[in-house]
């Protein structure tokens, strides 16, 4: 019974997602914005990581940093933590050390990257949320 309920709930979600995807596929401009936005965010995260890595070690190529970021993101996505907090840092440090960066600088680079991309945006995001609520936009 519990399995049947789960199967019904998930099949309904899958059908709804498929309908949304068909609608999206019918609008090439919207699909382009979606893919372009996703690609842009990923490239900016790679650029931020590269800047943090360059601050501590200038021997690792941008392509290698990008590969480490993408592999680490896949690993962190499997972890049930908000924003991959914890597993992403561990995977990034492990990846950077695997490609030749010393452990100390790798830890420093990853913490700098996460400070810039995860922790610092919290305050402006919180302030923006409260302003949008005050102005009745949300």
Secondary structure, 3 states (H helix, E strand, C coil): CHHHHHHHHHHHHHHHHHHHHHHHHCCHHHHHHHHHHHHHHHHHHHHHHHHHHHHHCCCCCHHHHHHHHHHHHHHHHCCCCHHHCCHHHHHHHHHHHHCCCCHHHHHHHHHHHHHHHHHCHHHHHHHHHHHHHHCCCC
